[in-house]
Every structure is written in C-alpha cells, then in structure tokens.
Amino acid sequence: MPKNISNQNKQSNKQSNKQSTAEDELLNFYINENKNIKSEIDVEQSTPLAETLKNKKKEQLTLKLKNAILQKNNMRFRPDKKLINEQTEQIQNMMKHPKMTQQILELYVKAVASDMTKTLPTPIEIFDNVDQYKKQYYQYILELLNKIKEEKLDISHLNRLLDNPYGHYISKCIECPLNPFKN
C-alpha cells in the first residue's frame, strides 16, 4: 500500500510540474513577444523616465498575463461544478425508476423553473405515493374551480388555468388527464 501511495504522489507531482512548466513556457513566450514590440519611445531617446515607463508597462503586461492564466486554471475548479454533478446524479437516479420517462423529466424541469414558490415533489416521490398526490392535484383543481366561481367566470376557464407546467407535470406523473372533469 505505501508504495502505491508514493507512486500516486510521484505521478501527481509530475503532472503538476508539467502543468507549471507549460504555464511558465507560455508566460515566457508572451514576455519575449512583448520585448520584441517596438515601444513608442525610440531607443535612441532613452532617458531614465522612458526606461521606467517601459519597465512599468512590461510589468503591467506580465501581471495581466499571469492573471489571465490563473483565471483559466481556476475555471476548471468552479464551485458550481459540484452542484452540477449532484443534479446529474439526481437525474440519473430518477431515470432508473421504471415509470420514469424523458418527457416526465422535461416537464419536471419546466415546472421547477416556472414556479419557484412551490416545492415540487420529485417524480420518484410521486410514483411512490400516487394516491396522496392525486388527492393534492384534485384539491388544486377544486381551488381553481372556487377561484373561477368567485370571479364569476365560465367553467371553460379551468382548462386555461390548468394549462401550466405544474399541471402538465403532476397530471403526467399520476397518469391523470389534465382536466379530469372535462366532458
């Protein structure tokens, strides 16, 4: 075991050394390119002030280049990459369920994106407790019916109110029509 660990450490050190040498080569290339650029001040007129300005400009360019390289390296280790990996794992676990389809997954994503106030159950939770979520969906429809009665609207408005990402998602998961009271 200790030999394997030391071999792994050596390999990781070699990789980090290769990466740092590649960065150093890139940095040296750009620094050398900057040396070849003709400055606005002629070499014949070089004064102490001109030399200090030239040196400051070179330092600024070098710092810009170093910062650009560091930013590119940091992009590989973004903090939101962990969140993306967790979401991918969650989706893969959902897709293992026998009732899960790509369409339900797409409806779930749309429902989550459209309504941030409600905490939506995952499709797996719905599949495991279909009766409970059917009751909740019917209560949701009854609330909409009460809303229609209060506003003294025609019952045909129910279809328009149910035509939203949440309604499509839940009705698809519980295998119920979007409007179960439709003639």
C-alpha positions as CSV (number, residue, x, y, z in Angstrom):
1,M,0.0,0.0,0.0
2,P,2.6,2.7,0.9
3,K,4.4,2.0,-2.4
4,N,1.1,2.6,-4.3
5,I,0.5,5.9,-2.5
6,S,4.1,7.1,-3.1
7,N,3.7,6.2,-6.8
8,Q,0.5,8.2,-7.0
9,N,2.1,11.1,-5.3
10,K,5.0,11.0,-7.8
11,Q,2.6,10.9,-10.7
12,S,0.6,13.8,-9.3
13,N,3.8,15.8,-8.8
14,K,4.9,15.1,-12.3
15,Q,1.5,16.2,-13.7
16,S,1.6,19.4,-11.6
17,N,5.2,20.0,-12.7
18,K,4.3,19.5,-16.3
19,Q,1.4,22.0,-15.9
20,S,3.6,24.6,-14.2
21,T,6.3,24.2,-16.8
22,A,3.7,24.6,-19.6
23,E,2.4,27.8,-17.8
24,D,6.0,29.1,-17.5
25,E,6.7,28.4,-21.1
26,L,3.5,30.2,-22.1
27,L,4.4,33.1,-19.9
28,N,8.0,33.3,-21.2
29,F,6.7,33.3,-24.8
30,Y,4.4,36.3,-24.2
31,I,7.0,38.1,-22.2
32,N,9.5,37.6,-25.1
33,E,6.9,38.8,-27.6
34,N,6.5,41.9,-25.5
35,K,10.2,42.6,-25.6
36,N,10.1,42.4,-29.4
37,I,7.4,45.0,-29.6
38,K,8.7,48.4,-30.5
39,S,7.9,51.0,-27.9
40,E,6.6,54.4,-28.7
41,I,9.7,55.9,-27.3
42,D,12.7,55.4,-29.5
43,V,15.7,53.5,-28.1
44,E,18.0,56.4,-29.1
45,Q,16.0,58.8,-26.9
46,S,16.1,56.5,-23.9
47,T,16.1,58.5,-20.7
48,P,15.6,57.3,-17.1
49,L,12.0,58.3,-17.3
50,A,11.4,56.5,-20.5
51,E,13.1,53.4,-19.1
52,T,10.9,53.4,-16.0
53,L,7.8,53.8,-18.1
54,K,8.9,51.0,-20.4
55,N,9.6,48.8,-17.3
56,K,6.2,49.6,-15.7
57,K,4.4,48.8,-19.0
58,K,6.2,45.4,-19.2
59,E,5.3,44.7,-15.5
60,Q,1.7,45.5,-16.2
61,L,1.5,43.3,-19.2
62,T,3.2,40.5,-17.3
63,L,0.7,40.8,-14.4
64,K,-2.2,40.8,-16.9
65,L,-0.9,37.6,-18.5
66,K,-0.4,35.9,-15.1
67,N,-3.9,36.8,-14.0
68,A,-5.4,35.5,-17.3
69,I,-3.6,32.2,-16.8
70,L,-4.7,31.9,-13.2
71,Q,-8.3,32.7,-14.2
72,K,-8.2,30.0,-16.9
73,N,-6.9,27.5,-14.3
74,N,-9.5,28.4,-11.7
75,M,-12.3,27.9,-14.2
76,R,-11.5,24.2,-14.1
77,F,-12.4,24.0,-10.4
78,R,-15.6,26.1,-10.4
79,P,-17.6,25.8,-7.2
80,D,-20.9,25.3,-9.2
81,K,-19.4,22.2,-10.8
82,K,-20.2,20.3,-7.6
83,L,-23.8,21.4,-7.8
84,I,-24.0,20.3,-11.5
85,N,-22.6,16.9,-10.5
86,E,-25.2,16.5,-7.8
87,Q,-28.0,17.4,-10.2
88,T,-26.7,15.0,-12.8
89,E,-26.5,12.2,-10.2
90,Q,-30.1,13.0,-9.0
91,I,-31.4,12.8,-12.6
92,Q,-29.6,9.5,-13.2
93,N,-31.2,8.1,-10.1
94,M,-34.6,9.3,-11.2
95,M,-34.2,7.7,-14.6
96,K,-33.7,4.3,-13.0
97,H,-37.3,4.2,-11.9
98,P,-39.4,2.0,-14.3
99,K,-42.2,4.6,-14.7
100,M,-39.8,7.5,-15.4
101,T,-39.7,8.8,-18.9
102,Q,-37.7,11.6,-20.7
103,Q,-41.0,13.5,-21.1
104,I,-41.7,13.5,-17.3
105,L,-38.1,14.7,-16.7
106,E,-38.6,17.6,-19.1
107,L,-41.9,18.5,-17.5
108,Y,-40.3,18.4,-14.1
109,V,-37.5,20.7,-15.1
110,K,-40.0,23.2,-16.7
111,A,-42.3,23.1,-13.6
112,V,-39.3,23.7,-11.2
113,A,-38.1,26.6,-13.5
114,S,-41.6,28.2,-13.8
115,D,-42.6,28.2,-10.1
116,M,-40.0,28.9,-7.5
117,T,-42.5,29.4,-4.7
118,K,-43.7,25.8,-4.5
119,T,-41.5,23.0,-3.5
120,L,-42.3,20.4,-6.1
121,P,-42.0,16.7,-5.3
122,T,-39.7,14.7,-7.5
123,P,-41.2,12.2,-9.9
124,I,-39.9,9.3,-7.7
125,E,-41.8,10.8,-4.6
126,I,-45.0,11.0,-6.8
127,F,-44.6,7.5,-8.1
128,D,-44.2,6.1,-4.5
129,N,-47.3,8.0,-3.2
130,V,-49.6,8.3,-6.2
131,D,-52.8,8.4,-4.1
132,Q,-51.6,11.2,-1.9
133,Y,-50.5,13.3,-4.9
134,K,-53.8,12.5,-6.8
135,K,-55.7,14.0,-3.8
136,Q,-53.4,17.1,-3.8
137,Y,-54.0,17.5,-7.6
138,Y,-57.7,17.3,-7.2
139,Q,-57.6,19.8,-4.3
140,Y,-55.6,22.1,-6.6
141,I,-58.3,21.7,-9.2
142,L,-61.0,22.5,-6.7
143,E,-59.1,25.6,-5.6
144,L,-59.1,26.7,-9.2
145,L,-62.8,26.0,-9.5
146,N,-63.5,28.1,-6.4
147,K,-61.4,30.9,-7.9
148,I,-63.5,30.7,-11.1
149,K,-66.7,30.8,-9.1
150,E,-65.5,33.8,-7.1
151,E,-64.6,35.7,-10.2
152,K,-67.9,34.6,-11.9
153,L,-66.1,33.2,-14.9
154,D,-67.2,30.4,-17.2
155,I,-66.1,26.8,-16.3
156,S,-64.2,26.7,-19.6
157,H,-61.5,28.9,-18.0
158,L,-60.5,25.9,-16.0
159,N,-58.6,24.4,-19.0
160,R,-56.6,27.7,-19.3
161,L,-55.8,27.7,-15.6
162,L,-54.6,24.1,-15.7
163,D,-52.5,24.6,-18.8
164,N,-49.3,25.4,-17.0
165,P,-46.0,23.5,-16.3
166,Y,-47.1,22.3,-12.8
167,G,-50.4,20.9,-14.1
168,H,-48.8,19.1,-17.0
169,Y,-46.1,17.7,-14.8
170,I,-48.4,16.4,-12.0
171,S,-51.0,15.1,-14.4
172,K,-48.4,13.1,-16.3
173,C,-46.9,11.6,-13.2
174,I,-50.2,10.5,-11.7
175,E,-51.4,9.3,-15.1
176,C,-54.5,11.5,-14.9
177,P,-55.9,13.8,-17.6
178,L,-55.0,17.5,-17.3
179,N,-58.7,18.3,-16.6
180,P,-60.4,15.2,-15.1
181,F,-63.8,17.0,-15.0
182,K,-63.8,17.6,-18.7
183,N,-66.8,16.0,-20.5
